[in-house]
Amino acid sequence: MPVYAISYLAGVVLVAFLPVLYSVLALQIMAICSLLILWVLLKIIANQLNKRKIRSWRVICVFSLSFCLASLHGHYLLSKLYNDQRYSRDCSVSGVVVGLPYIQDNYARFEFDLLEGHCNNQQLRLSTLLLSLYRSEYKVMAGDKLLLAVRLKMLRPQYSRGAFDRKLWAINRGVDGSGYVREIIDISPTYSTLSAVRQNIRQWIISLNISRAAKASFQALMLGDKSAISNSQWQQLRITGTVHLLVVSGLHIGIVVAIGWWLFFVLRACLQLLGVMANLRYFPAVGALLLSFSYLLLAGASLSTQRAWLMALVLIAGQWLSIRPNLWQRWWWALLLIISWQPLSVLQPGLWLSFLAVASLISLQGFRSNTGLRSVIVKSQWWVWLALMPLLLLFFGQVSWLSPLINIVAIGFISLLLFALLPAVLFTLLDWHWPLQLIGAALDYFWLAQQYIAQYSHFLVIQMVWVSTPIIVLIASSCLFLLLPLPNRIKAICGVSWILLFYPQTPKLPEQVQFKLTLIDVGQGLAVLVQTRSHNLLFDTGASFPSGFSYYDSVIRPLLDTQAIDHLDVLVISHGDNDHRGGLQDAREDLQIDRLELGMPDDAKTAGLCRSGKRWNWDGVSFQYRQPPRGSFTKSNNQSCVLELGTAACKVLIMADAEYKLERNLLASTLNANQQILVVGHHGSNTSSSSQFLARGQFSSALISSGYRNRYNHPHDQVLARLAAANSRVYRTDQLGSIELTASAEGCQIMGHRQLYRRYWW
C-alpha cells in the first residue's frame, strides 16, 4: 500500500510544480495506455513475470495515472477561470452572496455565486466571483440574491518571492474571477437559506452581551469567521503555538465527531431500551458524521474543514468494511482521497501539518506504555510537536518551546467549550443567557492567559525567517530519530543538533554577483530592493489603502523575510505620492533603519533629504543621487529622488516619478558602465521617458513597474514605441511579476519571477 500511495502522491505533487500542462489529448492517451498496461499485468501476464517486475510496472502505471488525473483536473480549473481575452470586462450578473462578507467602513468584499451572467450578449460561464463594493448604502448580507453591473478582472497574485499566491487560494475555493460592483440593479433578500443562517448567527453573536474578544472567539469557533480577531491576538496565538485552536480544522471536526458519536450512542441505548429492534449498529458513527458535516457547513466549508471531514469519513467508514483496514491504511486512503478531490492542496501547509499530526498520533499507538492516561496525553503532545516542528520552521519560520505544555491545557479547554456550546445556545431559546455568558467569561480568561504567556515567554519562541535546506533536513532527521524507539544515547546526540537553531543563517549573494536589484511587484506603485555584499537599500514602499491593505505587508515584507533582511542601511522615499510612500510607517515599525532619506521637504524634520549629487560606495558598488537641487521644480513628481547605482559592468538608473523637465536637468553621471539599465519613470506614463532622454542614456533594457490592467493604461503605447526605437528591451511587472537583476563582472542579467518560478495556473 505505501509504495503505490507514494507513487500516486508523487504524480500529483509533480503536476503542482509544472510550469505548463500537457495537452488534454496527450494526457488522455497516457491515461488509457496506463490502464491497459495495468489490465495486462493483472489479467494476462501476471504469472509470466516475477513479482518485483510486476510491482515496478504497477508503480509506474499508478504514477502515470495520478499525473494524468491531476493534469486533467488542472485543465478543468483553467477552463473555468475568467479570461479578459475571452470576455468583455463590463458584465451583468445575477447571483447569490455566499460566505460571510468582509465589511469595513464604506468597503465590502464578498463571494458571489453566479446564477446567470452576460458580457456584451456573451454568456458568462463562471461559478463564483470575488467582488468589491465601494461607497454604497446597501449593506451586503449573505444569502441575498443580487442583480449587478460589474467590471471584472482576471485573478492575479503578486508574483514575488514569499508573497501569498492569491490566485491559488481563489482556485482552491472555487473562485473564478474578481472585480468590483459598478451598480446594484436589484436585491432579493434571504434567497439562500444556509448563507442567511450563517449571516444571522453572526449578527446574533455581535448582539450578545459579552466582551469583544469572546464575540470574536465565538465567530471563529462557530462560523469559521476569523475577521474579528485582532492582529495582536493572532500574535499571541503564534507565540504560544495555539493558532490551530481558533482556526476551524481537524481538531474541531474531531471534537464534534466525538461529541456526535457519544450523543448518538446514548440515543441508540435509549431507543433499544424502548424496544426498537432495528439494526442500529452504525447509528453512532453515522450520527457523528452527520453532526460534523452540519458543523462543516456552518463553519463555511473551507478547504481545511473539508479535508478534516473527509479524513474523519475514511477513518470511521473503515469500520464498516468486511476487511477492516488498519489505521495506517486508512490514513493513506484519506490522504489519497483528499489530493484526488483537490490536487492543488498539496501546496498548502495545512494539508501536511494536519496529516503529519495524525500520523504522529497513529505512531504513538505502537509505543503506548501502561503508565496511564495522563502520560499518554503528555506524550501525544510531545510527539505532535516533534513531528510538526520542521514544517513549522519551514513554512512559518517560528515554533514555540512551550507549545506542547500549553496545548495540553488549551485543547482540553476548547474541547469542553465546544461540548458546552450547543446546550448553552439552546438555553438562550428559553431566555437563559447565563450559560453563554459563563462561556464568554471563560474565553476572556483564555485571552488573558494568552496575553500573559505571550508577554513573558516570547524568548522561548524559535524564530528563523530563513532556513537553509541542510538545516531543515538535519532538524527533521533528529525529530524522526527522537520519535523512534532508539536508545537514549542516540536520542541525546540527535538533540544536540538543535543547537543550530540558535545560530541563524543569512543567505549570501553568490561570489560572482556584485549586487542584486529587485523591482518588486507592488501593482501601480514602486518598490526597489538593492542588495550588495553587506548592505541593503529599499527605494520606495508601494501603496497602502484605507481598507487596511498594504503592499509592504503583503509583498515587500515577505520578500525581505526570504532574504532574512530585518535591517536596512538606507530607506529612500522618492516623493510624497501614496503609491511610493504608502508603506513608510509599516517599514519604520517593522525594520531597523539606519538612514531614512526623503524627497519631501515638508517631512525633512523627521528624516534627511536625498541630497542632490550625494555619492557613496558599498562593497565596490557606487551610488549617486542625480536629481537637480531642491527647489528647481514645484510639481511633486519632479521633486522625486533619482538614484543611480552600479559598477563598471552594470549601471541602473531609478527614475521614480520623474517627468520630462527633470529628465532634462539630471546631474551628470560619475559612473561609466558597459551596460545601462533604466527603471522607467512614472510607471511608463507618457509624461516621462522622452526620446531625447532615451537616446542620451543608451539603455539596453528598461524595467517598468505598473499594475495589471491599471486605470491609467500604463505603460503608455507611445512610451513603449520610444523604448523600442531606442533598442531597449522592456521588462514589465504587470507581465513578469517582480524583476530580478543580478550584476556581475560580465554585465547585467534580468529575469522575471514568472519566468523563474512559473506555475501552470499563472
N, C-alpha and C positions, 0 to 999 in steps of 0.2 A: 504493500500500500504506500509507504512513504516514498519509494522510488518513483512510482507513477505520479503521485501527487506533486512531488518536487518538479518532475518533468513538466506537468501541466502548469504549475505555478511559474516556471521559468519562461514558458511560452508567452504567458500573459504579461509578465514583467518586461520582457524584451519588446513587445509591441508598445508598451507605455513610454519607452525611450526612443522610439523610431522618429526620425525627422519627417518622413513621408510614409504613407501607406502604399502597399502593393495594390494593383488594380483588383476590382471585385472579381473579374473573370479568372485571373491567376489564382486568387485565393480559393475560389470555388473548385477549380481543378485540383489544387493542392489538397483540399479537404476530402474530395471524392477519392483521390488516389490513396490518401492515408487510411480511409475507411476500407477500401478494397484490400490494401495490404494487411490491415488488421484482420479482416474476414478470412483472407487466405491463410494467415498464420494460425488462426483459431480453428479453421474447419478443414483445411486441405493438407497442409504440410506440417501440422503440429507434431506429428510423430517422426518426421524425417530430419528435424534439426535438433540439436541439443538445447537444453533449457537456457543456457547462457545466451546463445544467439537469438532465440525466440524473445527472451526478455529485452535484449538490446533493441531489436526491431520494434517491440511494443513501446519501449520508452521513446524512440524516435517518432513513432506514429502519434503517440499521445501529445508529445511536444508540438508536432506539426498541426494537430487538430486544435489545440489550445491557441496556437499562434494564429491560425485561420479564423477561429471564432472571435478572438479579441480584435483582430483587424477588421472583420466584417462589422463588429459592433462599433468600431471607430468610424467606419464609413457611414453607418446609420446615424451616429451622433452628428457628424459633419453635415449630413444631408438635412438635418432638422434646423440648423443654425440660420439665423437671419444673415443675409448677404446683401450689402448695399449695391453690389454689381448686378444683382438679380431683381431686387425690388426697389421701388421709389422709397425715399426716406419719409415722406409725408403720407400717413396712412390713417384709415378709420377702423377702429377695432371695438369689438363688443366682447365682454368677458366678465370674470368674477375676481374680486380681490381675495387672495388666499394668503395664508400665513398671518402674522401679526405685523401691521405696518410700523415702520420706524418714523416717528413724528417728532420734530423739534422746531419750535417757533413757527415760521411760515414755510417750512420744508417738510415734505413727506416722501418716503421711499417705500415701495410695496411691490409684491409679486402679483402678477395678473394673468390668470388662466384664460386663454382665448377661446371664445365660442365661435367667433366669426371675425374676419378681417379682410380689408381690401386696400391695395395701394395702387392708385390710378387704374381702377377697374380690374386689377390683377389680384386674384385671391391669395391671401397671405396664409401660408401653411406652416404655422408655428404652434407650439403648445403653450409656452409660458414666457412672459416678458417681465423684465425688471424695470419699473417705471419710476420717475421722479415727478413730483408735483410741487410747483413753487407758487407762493403768494396766492393761495386760494381760500375762499371762505368755507369750502367744503372740507369737512374733517373725514379723512379716509377711514373707512370701517371695514374690517374683514367680513366677507360674506356678501357685500354689496355687489350688485350687477351694474356695470357702467358701460356707457357708450361714449367713446373718447376719440378725439382727434389728436394724434401723437406724431412725434418726429423720432424715428428710430435710428439706431447706430449699431454696427457690428460690435459684438463683445470683444473687448481688447484689454488685456492686462498691461501693467507697466513691465516692459521687457528689460529687466535689470537683475543683477545678482542679488539673491536674498529677498527680492520683492515677492509679495503674495501673488500667486497666479489666480487672478480673479476669474479668468475665463475657465480654467479647470474647475474652480469652485462652482461656477454657474452651470457648467455642463453636468457635473455630478448631481446638482439639484434639479436638473431638467429645465433650466432656464435657457432660452434660445436666442434672446436678443435683449437690448436695453434701449432706453430712450427717455423722453420726457413728455408730459401731457401739455398740449397746446390749448385744448378746450374740452370741457366736460359738457357733453351734449345731453345725456340722460342718466338718471340714477334710479335704480330699483333696489330698495333696502332689503337686507336679510334674504338674499336669493339662495345662498349656500348655508345649510344648517350647521355643518361641522365648523366651518370658519367663523360663523356668527357666534357659536357657542364658545369658542376659544376667545373671541373678542369680548364677549360678555363676562367671561370669567376674569379676564384681565381688568376690565372695568370694576368688577366686584372686588377684586384684590386691592385695587387702588383706593376704593372707598372704605376699606376696613380701618378700624380704629387701632392700628398698630404702628410701629416705627417704620421709617422708610427702608431701613436695612432688612427688616422682616418681610416687608412687601416685596422687595427685590428678590429675596430668597424664595418666597412663595411662587413668584412668577417664573423663576428659573427651574424650580423643582416640579411644578405642576404643568407648566406650559412650554418649558424649554426656551423661555424668553429671557435672555441674559442682558438685555439692553439697559436695565435699571441698575445693574451692579457697577459701581464706580471703578475708576482706574486704580485708586488706592486700595480698594478691596481686592481687585484682581492681583495686585502686587503682594498683598498679604497672603493670598492663597498660593501664589507661586513660591513665596519664601518658605511656607510651611509644607509645601508639596501636597496640597489638598484641592487643587483646581478641579479634579475629577468629581469632587463631591457636589458641585453645583452645575456641572455640565451633564445633562441627561444622557446617559450612555449605558454601558454594560452593567455597572454597579446598580443603577436604579432599576433597570429592566430585571436584573437578577433578584433584587429585593421584592419587586412586585410579583414576579413569578413565585417566589417563596410564599408571599402573603396569599396569593391566589390558590396555591396548592393546599395550604392549611385551611383556608376558608372552605374550599370545595371538598376537602377531606372531611371536615366537620359536617358539612351539608350532606355528604354521602352517608355518613354514620346516622344522621337524623332520619334520612329517607329510609334507610334499612331498618331502623327501629320502628318506623311507621308501616313497615311491611311491603315496601316497594321491592318487587322481585326482579326488576330489570337488571341487565348486566351493567354495572357501574364501575367496572374495573379501571377504566381510563378516565373516570369522571374528574378526579383532582388534576390530572395532567392537562386535560382539555380545558378545564376551567382556568388553570394557571395561564395557559397560552392565550385564552380569550381575554382575561383581565389585563395581561401585559400588552396585548395588541390594542386594547382600548386606551391604555396609557400611552402607547406609541403614537396613536392618532392625536391624543390630547396634547402631547408634547411636541407636535409639529412634524413627526415622521422624518426627522433629519437622517442623513446617511448613517451617522453613528448609532442612532436608535434602531434603524432598520437592520444594521449589521448585528447589533446585540440581540434583537428579537430572532433573527434567523439562526444565530448561534444557539439560542435557547430552544428553538424549534428542533434543530438537529439533535441536540443533546437529549431532549425529552423524548422525541419521536423514536430515538434509537431503542427505547424500552419496548416499543410496540412490534418490533421486527421479530420474526421467528428465530433468526440467528442474531443474537444481540451483539452489536459491535462494542469493543471496549472504549474507554474514554478517549484514548489517543486516536482511534479510528473515527470516532465522532468529531473530534477536534479537526482532523483533516477534512472530513466531509463538510463541516461548517465553513472552513476557510475556502474550499473549492467552490461551494455554493455561492458564497458572497462575492468572490472575484469573478465568477461567471455572471452573476447578476449585475455587477458594476466593475468591469475590468480596471478602470482608471483609479479605483480605490486603492490599488497597490502603491500609489504615490502619496497616500495620506498617512501621516504618522499615527493617527488614531487606530488604523487597522492593525498595525504591527504592535503597538502598545497594548491594545486590548487582547490580542491573541497570545502575545508573549506572557501577559499576566496570567491568563487562563492556563497556558502551558506550564508555567512555574507551579501553579496550584495542583495541576494533574501530576506533575513530577513529585510533588510533596506526598502524594498518596502512597508512593512506594517506600518512603523513608519516615513514615509516622512512627513515633515511639508510643509507649504506653504511659507517658507521663501526664496525661490528662488534657482536657480541652484548652486550658489556659496556655499550655506550652505549644499546642498546635496553632492557636491564634497568633502568638508571638512569632513562631517560626514561619507561618504563612506570610506575614507582613515582611519579614526579613528576606524571604525568598523572592517575593514580588519586587521588592526594592532592588535586590541584586540583579534580577533579570532585566529590569527596565532601565537601570542606571546608564548603561552605554547609549541606549537610544535617546534618553532624555538629554544627555550631553550633546549628542549628535544633532538632534532636531531643535532643541530649545536652549542649549548652552548653559543649563543650570540644573542642579539637583540638590535636595536638602538632606543633610545627615539626619535630621530629626523626623523626617517623613514617616519612617516605619512606626515610631512610637506615637506620633500624633494620630496616624491613621487608625491605630488600634482603638482609640477612643472615638475619633471622629466618624469612622464608618459605622460603629455601633450607634452613635448618636443619630446620624442620618437615617439609619435603618429603623430605629424606634420612631423617629419623626414621621417617616413615610407610613409606617404602620398605624400611627395615631391620627394621621391627617384625614383619612377618609371618614372615620366616625366623627371627628371634630367638625368637618364640613357638613355632615348630615345633621349634627346637633344645631347648626345655625338655622336650619329649616324650622326648628322648633323654637327659634329665637333664643337659643342658649349660645351665647358668644364667648363665654369664658374659656371653653376648651381651646378654641382657636387663638384666643388672646394669650393663653398659657403657652402654646407652642410658639407664638410670636415672641414672648418674653424669653423662652429658651433659645431662640435664634439670636436675640440680642446678646445674650451671654456668650453664644458661639462666636459672634463677631468681636466681642470684647476680648475673648481668649485669643482669637486670631491676631488681633491688633497687638496684644501684649507679647505673644510668642514671636511675632514678626519683628517687633521692636527690639527685643533682647536676644534674638537668635539669628540675625542676619549674617553674623560671622560664621555660622555653621552651614551656609549655602555655598556650594561649589559653583562658581561661575566661570565658564570658558566660552567666550563668544566665538572663538575659532579653535577647532580641534583638528590636529593632523590625523590622517588615516592610520599611520602606525600606532599612535597613542590610543585611538579608539579600538583598534584590533587587540592591542595588549590589554586594555581595561576589560573588554568584552571576554577575552580568554580567561582572565583572572576571575571574573564573576562566574563564568561557567565552572571553573575548577572548584570554586568555593561552594557551588551547589551540588557538585558530585560527591559521592561517598568516598572521599580520599583521606589519607592520614592528615592529622592536624599540622604536621611539619610542612607538608606540601602546601596546605592552605595558607599557612603563615607566610611562606615565600611568595605566594600569589598576592597576598595582601600588601606586601612591600611595594609592589608595582604601583599602588595607588598614590605613592608619594609624588609621582609625575603630575598628578592633578594640581599640585601646589606650585608647579613651575610652568606657568602658561607660556605658550609659544606664540610668536608673531610671524605671519607669513612675510617672507622677504622677496624683493624683486629678484628675478634671475640675474646671474652675474653679468650677462651681456647687456641687460636693459639699463639705460641711463636714467630714464624717467618714464612714468606711465601717466597718461591723461585719460579720464573717463568723462565723456559728455553724457550725463545721466538723463534717462528718460523720465522727465517730470512734466510731460504734457506741454501745454502752451506756456512755457517758462524756461528758466535757465538754471542749471547747477553743474559745475565742473569740478571734479576731484583731480588734484595733481599730486602724485607721489614720487619722491626721489628716494635715495637710499635710506635717509634718516629723517626726512621731513615730509609733512603733509600740509596741503593748502586746499581750501574749499572756496570756490568762486561762485557766489550766489547760492540760494537755498530753495528755489522754487516757490510755488504759491501755497497759501492756506486759505480756507474758506469759512464763512460763518457756521456752516453745518458741523464744523469740527474736523473736517478732513484736511490733512496737511501732507504735502508731498515729502516734507522732511521725515515725518514719522513713517510713511508708507513705503518710501523708496530709498531716500538718502541714508537714513539710519540703518536699515537692513544691509545696504551696500557697505557702509562703514564697519558693521559687525563682521561681514565676511572677510574683511581685511584686518580685523582686530584693531580698529582705529577708535580710540576714545579721547584722542588728543590732537588738536590742530595747532600747528605753528602760526598759521595765518588764516583768518576767515575774512574774505573780501565780499562786501555787499556793494555791487556796482552802482546802484541808484535806488530811488525810493519806490518804484513800482512793485505792487504786490507779487507779481509773478517772478520777481527776483529776490525780494526780501521777506516773503511770507513766512519762511521757516526760521527767521533770525532768532526769535525768542526761544523757540524749541531748541535750537542749536546751542544757545548760551546756557540753557538749563541742563543740557544733556552732555556737553563736551567740555573738556578743559581747553580753553583757547588762550594762547599766549598773546596774540596780537589781533585786534579787530580793526579793519580798515574799511571806511565807508566812502561812498560817493555822494552822500547827502550832507551838505554843510550844516544844516539845521540840527543834525544829530551828532555833530562833532564833539559835543560836551561829554558824551559817554564813550567815545572811541576816537581814534585818529582818522584822518583823511588819507585816501590813497593819493599821495602827493605826486604831482606831475614830475616825471623824469626820475623818480626814485628807482634805484637799482640795488640788487643784492644777488648773492650766489649761494646755492645749496648743492653740495656734492657734485660740483662741476656743471651744474645747470644754472644758466643765467636767467634772471627775472628783471623786468623793467616795466614801469607804467608809462604808456605813451600818449595818454590823453593830454591836451593842452592845459595851460594853467587855469586854476579855478577862477570863475568869473567871466570866461570867454563867451559862454552861452547861458541863456536863461531857461531854455527848454530842458525838462527833466531828462529825456533820452540822451541829449548831448552833454549832460553832466556825468555820463557813465564813466566808470573806471575802465580803461582799456589796458589789458595785461598781455605782455609778450614774454614768452619763456622758451628756452630751448638750448640746444648745443650746436656745435658746428655742423652736425649732420642733419638735425631736425629742429625746426622752429615752429611755434604755434602762436597765433595772434587771436586773443579772445576779445571780441568787439562789444559784448553786452548788447545794449540797445542803440549804439551809436548810429547816427544818420549821416547824410551827405556832408553837412558842414563840418562835423567832427572828423570825418574821414579825410577831408582836405587839409585839416590842421594838425594831424597827428605829428608828434615829435619823431625825429629820425631814429631809426633802429640802430643800436650799437652792436648788433649781432648779425654776422653773415652766416648763412646756412645753406647747405646743398639743397635742402627740401623745405618748403614753406607751406604751412597748413593754416587755413582760416576757419575760425569759429564764427560763422556768418552773423552779422549784426541784425538785431531786431527780428529774430526768428524767420528771416527771409522776406521781410517787408520790402515793398518797392521803394521805400524811403531810404534804403541802405544799399550797400554793395554796388556803387556806381561803376560804370565801365572804366573810368579813369583810375579809380582806386584798385580795381582788379588787375588792370594792365600794369600798374606800378608795383603791385605786390607780387605778381607772378606766382600765385598759389597753385600748387599741384593738386591739392584736394581742399574741399570745403565741407565743413560739418555744420548741419542745421538742426537746431533744437526747436521743434514745433509740435503742437498737439495733433493727434489724429482727427481728421475732419473738423478742424477748428473753424470757428465762425469768421475769422479774418481771411481764410483761404491762404494762409501762409504755408509754405513759401510761395511767393508770387511767381506767376509764369514768366514774367519779364526778368526777374532775378535769376531764375533757372536758365533762361536763354543767355543772359550775360555771363553766367558761370560757364556754360557750355562754350560760348565764344572765347572765353579766356582759357579754355582747355583745363578747367578744374573739375576733377571727379567729385561728385556730390554724394554725401552720406547723410541720411535724414533719420532722426529719432522716431518720427511717426511711422517709418517703414522698417527700421532695423532695431528699434529699441536703443538702449544705452550703447554708445560707440566707444570702443576701447582703442586708444592709440599708444603703442609702445615704441619708444625711441632707443635706438642702438647706434653703434658706430656706422652701420650700413645705411641708416636713414629711419624713416617712419613706417610702421606697419599699422594698418587700420582694419578693424573688424567690428561688425555689429553683433549685439547679443543674440539676435535671432539667427545669425549665421553660425555662431559658435555653439549654441545650445538649443537649436531648433527642435520643437516637438510637433507632431503631426496636426494637433488641433490649433496651432498658432497660425 
